Amino acid sequence: MSSSPSPSSSPSSTGQQHPIGLYLKVWGLLFVLSTMSYLVDYFHFQGYLRWGLILVFMLLKAGLIVAVFMHMAWERLALVYAILVPPLAVLVLVGLMAAEADHTFLTRLLFFR
């Protein structure tokens, strides 16, 4: 007599379920971060403080969206590294190229004036 697995124990029905409360909390946090981002313009912050705050709020919101709504927080660490490290490497290279461009521009101003 062979026993077949019950439909409730199949792999597709035992998938990971996340509580709806987590999504609602993250949604609320995204709303608060968006409000703070708009308040930066409302209070007329200027210069590096303005852009720094906008970038910080933007990165926090993007991180929350990627972690929770794109389910990256529940993936294996190797997959997280495979997805997140290449864009970070590109950002580092862009930063290095911008620094090199500034150095070249200042050198040309100094010697060809």
C-alpha positions as CSV (number, residue, x, y, z in Angstrom):
1,M,0.0,0.0,0.0
2,S,1.6,3.2,-1.1
3,S,0.7,6.6,0.4
4,S,0.6,9.6,-1.9
5,P,1.5,13.0,-0.5
6,S,-1.5,15.1,0.4
7,P,-2.1,18.2,-1.7
8,S,-1.5,20.5,1.3
9,S,2.1,19.2,1.7
10,S,3.2,19.9,-1.9
11,P,6.0,22.4,-2.3
12,S,3.9,24.9,-4.1
13,S,1.4,25.2,-1.3
14,T,4.0,25.5,1.5
15,G,5.6,28.6,0.0
16,Q,6.9,31.3,2.3
17,Q,4.2,33.7,3.4
18,H,5.0,37.1,4.7
19,P,2.6,38.9,7.1
20,I,0.6,41.8,5.6
21,G,1.5,43.8,8.7
22,L,5.1,44.0,7.5
23,Y,4.1,45.4,4.1
24,L,1.8,48.0,5.8
25,K,4.6,49.0,8.1
26,V,7.1,49.4,5.2
27,W,4.4,51.3,3.2
28,G,4.0,53.7,6.2
29,L,7.7,54.1,6.5
30,L,8.0,54.9,2.8
31,F,5.3,57.5,3.2
32,V,7.2,59.1,6.1
33,L,10.4,59.1,4.1
34,S,8.7,60.7,1.1
35,T,7.2,63.3,3.4
36,M,10.6,64.1,4.8
37,S,12.0,64.3,1.3
38,Y,9.4,66.9,0.3
39,L,10.0,68.8,3.6
40,V,13.6,69.4,2.4
41,D,12.3,71.6,-0.3
42,Y,9.5,73.1,1.9
43,F,12.1,74.3,4.4
44,H,14.4,75.7,1.6
45,F,17.5,73.8,2.5
46,Q,20.3,74.8,0.2
47,G,23.6,73.4,-1.1
48,Y,25.2,70.1,0.0
49,L,22.7,69.7,2.9
50,R,19.8,69.7,0.5
51,W,21.3,67.2,-1.9
52,G,22.7,65.0,0.9
53,L,19.3,64.8,2.5
54,I,17.5,64.1,-0.7
55,L,20.1,61.3,-1.6
56,V,19.8,59.7,1.9
57,F,16.0,59.6,1.7
58,M,16.1,58.3,-1.8
59,L,18.6,55.5,-0.9
60,L,16.5,54.6,2.2
61,K,13.3,54.3,0.1
62,A,15.1,52.3,-2.6
63,G,16.6,50.0,-0.1
64,L,13.2,49.3,1.6
65,I,11.5,48.7,-1.8
66,V,14.2,46.3,-2.9
67,A,14.4,44.5,0.4
68,V,10.7,44.0,1.1
69,F,8.6,44.5,-2.0
70,M,11.2,42.8,-4.3
71,H,11.7,40.1,-1.6
72,M,15.5,40.6,-1.6
73,A,15.6,40.3,2.2
74,W,14.5,36.7,2.0
75,E,16.9,35.6,-0.7
76,R,20.2,33.8,-0.3
77,L,23.2,36.1,0.4
78,A,25.0,35.0,-2.8
79,L,22.0,36.1,-4.9
80,V,21.9,39.4,-3.1
81,Y,25.5,40.0,-3.8
82,A,25.1,39.0,-7.4
83,I,22.4,41.6,-7.9
84,L,23.7,44.5,-5.8
85,V,27.5,44.4,-6.2
86,P,27.6,45.2,-10.0
87,P,25.6,48.5,-9.7
88,L,27.7,49.5,-6.7
89,A,30.9,48.8,-8.7
90,V,29.6,50.9,-11.5
91,L,28.9,53.7,-9.1
92,V,32.4,53.5,-7.7
93,L,33.9,53.7,-11.2
94,V,31.7,56.7,-12.1
95,G,32.9,58.4,-8.9
96,L,36.5,57.7,-9.9
97,M,36.0,59.0,-13.4
98,A,34.4,62.2,-12.0
99,A,37.4,62.7,-9.7
100,E,39.8,62.1,-12.6
101,A,37.9,64.6,-14.8
102,D,38.1,67.3,-12.1
103,H,41.8,66.7,-11.8
104,T,42.3,66.9,-15.6
105,F,40.2,70.1,-15.8
106,L,42.1,71.8,-13.0
107,T,45.4,70.8,-14.5
108,R,44.4,72.3,-17.8
109,L,43.3,75.5,-16.2
110,L,46.6,75.7,-14.3
111,F,48.9,75.1,-17.3
112,F,47.0,76.6,-20.3
113,R,45.9,79.9,-18.9
